[in-house]
Amino acid sequence: MKHGPTTRVLLTLFFLGLIATPIVIKRISARKKAAEASFDSSSALARHGFYLREVSHEAGVNFTNEAPTLDPKLTPIMPEVASMGASVSVVDYDRDGWPDFYVTNSREGSRNALYHNNHDGTFTDVAPQLGIADVNQSGTGVSMGAVWGDYDNDGYEDLYLIKWGRPELFHNDQGHGFTRVSEQASLPKWINANTAVWFDYDGDGKLDLFVGGYYNENIDLWHLANTKMMPESFEYAQNGGRKYLFHNLGGGKFEEVSAKLGIDSRRWALASGAADLRGTGHPDLFVANDYGVSELYLNDGKRFHEAGKETGIGFAPKSGMDVAFGDIFNQGKYSVYVSNISEDGVLIQGNNLWTPKDGTSGAAIKYENLARDLGVELGGWSFGAQFGDLNNDGNLDLYLTNGNISLDHNKSYWYDFAKVAGGNHSIIEDAKNWPSMEGRSLSGYQQKRVWLNDGAGKFVDVAQAVGVTDTYDGRAVALVDLWNRGVLDVLVANERGPLLIYKNTVTSENKWIEFQLEGTASNRSAIGAQVALYWDGQEQIQEVSGGSGFAAQNDRRLHFGLGKVPRIDKAVIRWPSGKVQTIENPTPDKLYSIKEPA
């Protein structure tokens, strides 16, 4: 195999050996202790306008993710191949006006949880009585994530369960329980998927569903015919799972149309997101792929055109693990954040922040990577990331979680990992050729990133200063105003670790506004509806999402920070149906619940 840039950097490990890694870990541990000792909430509030306090236990949430145990043939590298499955998705499943959230487990026989918001700062797991807890039964695979969307427009959010195994669709029975409808929906018998997103690609008012495969769908990870199930390349792997696009036919039935509509790829999908990136009225689809290039599928309302290379996005292979959209410059344009891998002294892929080039738009849109220039390139072994205004100053910030496998503090698997990466494709794709991990870490115990947008084109990491000091192996991040206070709280799902709830405290000087949308002619979830807010000479756009980031889904309510003493000129809502609605001079510090005009 010809060695590309990623492999060449990895191969430097042969000369670096294992000398640097323990030193890095010790320095990180020392920094963590110093940060915990010096954290001052009043100082964080004064300097940065907010701070985050972890409150999961006092909120009644004591959930710990458990990893799967796959075919015994994979035992030597089980921590690596079974390193995903922790996810979190936000939903108001019973329409009581308070956000709830669903978290997944991945051990065979383990249970998922749906935490109902009790309106008093606490949550109660109601998944067992509602029928969506015992979903990891032997022989059916295990959960990798979940996304919510009202596929039948009855006003209640339904659940699609992403699995390595049998995909599942659960109909929400008006908040009183869930009915499994997987066969009625004509879902495949088996998909080894890590990502899915609800969106109405053809604008017919019914939600469609994209699912991205990771391992090949013909592989049963618990009963392997052979061990040739790994990627064939660390840069251009094309032997992963297929991509599915399920068109909603109505009546609870779906038709798989991916190849017919131009989505035909076997890259290893880890995250996906849909948004109208070009202002055409049609949601485009972005897929972050592991072991390869990202894919941007432009949507003309009838078909998709893969345009990664021509837009600049698909020029270099990396390890894409997250997709997040954000109008970071308040110019009415989305940038796209894709997380990858960085390890001091070992591998610097760097995360990507794809920003539209000046003067390009529509079908001729071009992107440039500004991650380094803006300060959000290096995030460790990065997984989930989300944009959101954490201090309500009017600028979108970025929360990122990271850490791959945290085992022995003083032993690293990077050296052997590099030997595999530099091998021929026949070596890489066969798991029996991967050296045993033997309890060694692979980019473990990492510091998280909370990048604060200064409004002048730079992001500054303030994680330690605002109270984010955990070093678990982070996977999914979701942002949500959990207690209806006008601030964004943070949910973090950790692999083989606890579900964390970071309650946000924001300076009262900064104002906010939120929008909860409901479609009529459009899909009732209003997924794909876009709000453009105009205030103080600025414009910021946000879009209701049917899934965002790695194995996550944010609150469907759109939250805008406004800064101090704002005067809002207007909010312009563009519904998926094409209707445009304008709200003149909306009032700050208020949640607007808006139904699409008839």
MARDOZA-596499 format. One record per residue (C-alpha): residue in three letters; x, y, z. Coordinates in steps of 0.05 Angstrom, whole numbers, plus 5000, padded with zeros to 4 digits. Last residue first. Example, Ala and Ser with C-alpha at 12.3 -4.5 7.8 and 13.67 -1.06 7.14 Angstrom:
2
SER527349795143;ALA524649105156;
END
This chain:
598
ALA396155485147;PRO401655855185;GLU407055415215;LYS406255375291;ILE410555805336;SER412455725409;TYR416756325427;LEU421056255489;LYS422656925521;ASP428657285549;PRO428657795492;THR422158055460;PRO420857975386;ASN421358605343;GLU417758355281;ILE416357615271;THR416957425198;GLN414256785166;VAL416756475101;LYS413355875070;GLY417855415029;SER414854765057;PRO421254665098;TRP419455305136;ARG423455935131;ILE422756325195;VAL425057055197;ALA426257355265;LYS426158105270;ASP429558745294;ILE431858505362;ARG434659045406;PRO439758765453;VAL441659045521;LYS447558575533;GLY449057965491;LEU443857615448;GLY444456865458;PHE440056465410;HIS436955795427;LEU433155375376;ARG428454855407;ARG429754175377;ASP434254005436;ASN440553685409;GLN441352985380;ALA447352545389;ALA451251945363;PHE457052385338;GLY454353065320;SER447353245301;GLY440652895292;GLY433953115264;SER435953845268;VAL432054495271;GLU436255025236;GLN439955635261;ILE441756285227;GLN445156895257;GLU444757605231;GLN448058205263;GLY446958955262;ASP444658965335;TRP439458425321;TYR437057995263;LEU435157265275;ALA434656785217;VAL430656165236;GLN430855545193;ALA425954965190;GLY429554315170;ILE426153895223;ALA419554235238;SER417553625280;ARG410753675245;ASN413653575177;SER411854185134;ALA404654355115;THR403454395190;GLY410154465224;GLU411654605297;LEU417155065320;GLN420055215389;PHE424055855386;GLU428656135440;ILE431256835459;TRP437057045501;LYS439957615543;ASN446757715574;GLU447158125638;SER444457545679;THR451257205675;VAL450456475657;THR450255845701;ASN450155195663;LYS448554515691;TYR453453995664;ILE450053315663;LEU454752725655;LEU452852025634;PRO457851575668;GLY463351165637;ARG464650545594;GLU464251025534;ASN462051705559;ALA455552075542;VAL455752825554;LEU449753265566;VAL450854025567;ASP446354585591;LEU444455165546;VAL441355765581;GLY434456085577;ARG432055785643;ASN427555225616;TRP430754705662;LEU434354275610;ASP435954815560;VAL439454315515;LEU446154175483;ALA448053455466;VAL454953145466;ALA456752425448;ARG463152035456;GLY467552205515;ASP472651725543;TYR472852015613;THR477652575631;ASP473053045669;THR475353755683;VAL469854195654;GLY469154735708;VAL469355405672;ALA476855525677;GLN478654815658;ALA474554845594;VAL476455545573;ASP479455395505;VAL479556035463;PHE476156115395;LYS478156675348;GLY474757085293;ALA472757715330;GLY466557475365;ASP470657175422;ASN468056475410;LEU469356045472;TRP472255355459;VAL470454855512;ARG475354285501;LYS475953635540;GLN482353395572;GLN484452685554;TYR485052065598;GLY486251595539;SER489551665472;LEU490350915464;SER491350585531;ARG494549905542;GLY490949325575;GLU494248785533;MET492449125467;SER494048505426;PRO497348645360;TRP492748715299;ASN494148155249;LYS488147735273;ALA483648325257;ASP484648235182;GLU483448875143;ILE490149185160;ILE494548605138;SER491148505070;HIS491349265060;ASN498949255067;GLY501649525132;GLY503350215157;ALA497050285198;VAL498349615231;LYS505249825254;ALA502450495278;PHE497450155324;ASP503249755353;TYR506850395373;TRP500450745394;TYR498350215445;SER500850615504;LYS502650405575;ASN503150855636;HIS495951035650;ASP493550325636;LEU486450355608;SER483350965577;ILE481150825505;ASN479151395458;GLY478952075493;ASN474952655467;THR469253145479;LEU468153805445;TYR464054415462;LEU464054985412;ASP461655705422;LEU456656075379;ASN456756835389;GLY451157275416;ASP453857345487;ASN449156815515;ASN454756475554;LEU454255775524;ASP452155995454;GLY451855325419;PHE455954915370;GLN456754175384;ALA462353665385;GLY462652915392;PHE469052515381;SER476152785384;TRP482452385398;GLY485853025421;GLY482453685406;LEU487354055362;GLU484254465306;VAL479654955342;GLY484155575345;LEU480956015291;ASP486855975243;ARG487855235254;ALA480555055243;LEU479855505182;ASN478954965129;GLU476555265065;TYR469955135030;LYS467255264960;ILE460055394939;ALA458755404864;ALA451955074867;GLY449655594917;SER455056044946;THR462056304935;GLY464357024942;ASP467956925007;LYS469756195019;PRO464755805059;THR467755525124;TRP469854805137;LEU472454755207;ASN476754125206;ASN479953765265;GLY487353615262;GLN490753005233;ILE496653095280;LEU499352415299;VAL504752205348;GLY508452755386;ASP502053025416;GLU496052625394;SER490852895345;ILE484952525315;ASN478952785276;SER472853225288;VAL468853535232;TYR465854235241;VAL461654535185;SER460655285176;TYR453755545161;LYS452356235132;GLY447856795156;GLN453657255173;ASN453857155248;PHE461256925244;ILE460156235274;ASP453856055237;GLY454355335261;PHE453654625235;ALA456354005270;VAL458853355241;ASP463152865282;MET467852275275;GLY471952385212;SER478452005214;LYS482452345158;PRO483052315083;ALA484552965046;PHE481053314988;GLY473853165006;ILE471753845032;GLY474454274976;THR467654404942;GLU469554004880;LYS472353444922;GLY466353354967;ALA460853434915;GLU456852794918;HIS450552974880;PHE443852804910;ARG437252734873;LYS430253034872;GLY430353664914;ASP437053904886;ASN440853604944;LEU448453664951;TYR451653054983;LEU458053245020;GLU462552655036;SER468352655085;VAL474752305065;GLY477551665092;TYR478951195151;ASP472751425189;ASN467551795149;ALA463852445165;VAL457452485124;PHE454253145103;LEU447253155072;ASP444153765039;PRO437254015059;HIS433354355002;GLY430955075006;THR436755304962;GLY440355695016;ARG446955345004;LEU448054945068;ASP440854735077;ALA442254255134;ALA443053505145;GLY448053165191;SER452052525192;ALA456952175237;LEU461151535238;ALA460751285166;TRP465950785142;ARG466150885067;ARG461750405027;SER458450914982;ASP452450994937;ILE448151594951;GLY445851834882;LEU438251804887;LYS437351094860;ALA442950854903;SER439751124967;VAL432450944953;GLU430150485010;GLU422550525015;PHE418950685080;LYS412150505109;GLY408550785170;GLY402451005130;GLY406551495091;LEU411651335037;ASN417551605077;HIS423851515036;PHE429251115072;LEU436251305051;TYR441450775068;LYS449050795065;ARG453050155058;GLY457649885111;GLY465149895105;ASN469749625050;GLN471650285017;ALA477650475061;TYR481651055032;GLU486051305088;PHE487150775142;SER486150235091;GLU482549565084;PRO478149725144;MET477049145192;MET472448545179;LYS477348015155;THR476847625221;ASN473047025193;ALA465946745194;LEU464747205253;HIS459147055301;TRP458347625351;LEU460248175301;ASP455147905251;ILE457948175186;ASN453648235124;GLU452048965141;ASN459349155131;TYR462049535191;TYR460350275193;GLY453550385159;GLY450351065153;VAL442751135162;PHE438751695129;LEU431351755147;ASP425552115113;LEU420652575149;LYS414152725114;GLY412053415091;ASP413553295017;GLY419953705018;ASP424253194981;TYR429853105033;ASP425353145094;PHE430453005148;TRP431752485203;VAL439052305217;ALA442751655229;THR449651465253;ASN453650875280;ALA450950315238;ASN452249565232;ILE445749445195;TRP441548805200;LYS434548565181;PRO433149155136;LEU427449635154;SER420849525119;ALA416950025163;GLN412049485182;GLU417849045202;SER420749575249;VAL414249785282;ARG415749695356;THR410450055397;PHE412350585449;GLY408750805511;HIS404351345542;GLY407351955506;GLN402051965451;ASP403751255428;ASN410751395404;HIS412350905347;PHE418850525355;LEU423450385297;GLU428949865305;PRO435249675267;ARG437548955279;GLY444948925291;TRP450249435307;LYS444749905325;ILE441550585314;LEU434650625347;TYR429651055311;LEU424751355361;ASP418251725347;GLU416752435369;TYR409352585382;GLY405053065343;ASP401552565298;ASN405952745239;ASP407352015219;TYR415052065221;ASP415352495283;GLY422852485292;TRP427752245345;VAL434851985337;ALA438351425375;GLY445251145384;MET449750535382;SER445050015412;VAL446549275412;GLY445348675366;THR439048265360;GLY441747575377;SER442147705452;GLN437448265473;ASN439848985471;VAL432949325468;ASP430449225539;ALA429449965554;ILE424550215502;GLY417949935526;LEU414750535562;GLN415050195631;PRO422450035624;ALA424350705592;VAL421551135648;ASP428151345681;THR426651925728;PHE429752615725;THR431053165776;GLY431353925774;ASP424154035794;HIS420553965728;ASN420753205733;ASN424253125665;HIS423552405642;TYR430052035632;LEU429551495578;ALA434450945593;ASN437650375554;ARG438449685584;SER443949175583;GLY442648465557;GLU448548475509;ARG452849075530;SER451649695488;ASN447850205530;THR444250805503;VAL441751465532;TYR435051815520;PHE433452525542;ASP427552935567;PRO426153665552;TRP420354015588;GLY414354295550;ASP409653725569;ARG409753435499;ASP410652705523;TYR417052535485;ASP420353205494;VAL426752955462;VAL434253005471;SER439152475447;VAL445052165483;SER450151645460;ALA455151145486;GLY455850575435;MET463150595414;SER469750275434;ALA468149545418;VAL473349465362;GLU478849795404;PRO477349505473;MET476448815441;ILE483448805409;PRO486048145437;THR478847885446;LEU476847955373;LYS476447195359;PRO471947165421;ASP466347485379;LEU463848135411;THR463148375482;PRO459349035481;ALA461149645523;GLU457349865585;ASN455150595595;THR454050845665;PHE447551175686;ASN446351485754;VAL441552055739;GLY437752305800;ALA439153045787;GLU443653055849;HIS447652505816;SER448152825747;VAL450053515773;GLU456653705739;ARG457454465744;LEU458854905684;TYR460855645686;PHE458656265650;GLY460356985629;HIS467656845614;ARG471457295662;ALA466257465715;LEU462656805713;ALA469156415713;SER471756835772;SER465356705811;SER465855955795;ASP473055895820;PHE476955285796;SER483955275827;ALA484054585858;GLU480554255800;ALA485154585750;ALA491454395788;LYS489153675793;LYS487653655718;ARG494253975700;ALA498053455739;SER494152895706;ILE495553195638;ARG502953245653;LYS503152515675;ILE499452295612;VAL504252685567;ILE510252385602;PRO507351685595;THR506651815519;ALA513452095501;ILE517951495508;LEU513650965474;GLY517750895411;LEU519251545374;PHE522751205317;PHE517350695301;LEU512351225321;THR514351625260;LEU510151115222;LEU503851465244;VAL505952095207;ARG507251705144;THR500551355151;THR496651995155;PRO500452315097;GLY499451735049;HIS503551095047;LYS502550694983;MET500050005000;
END
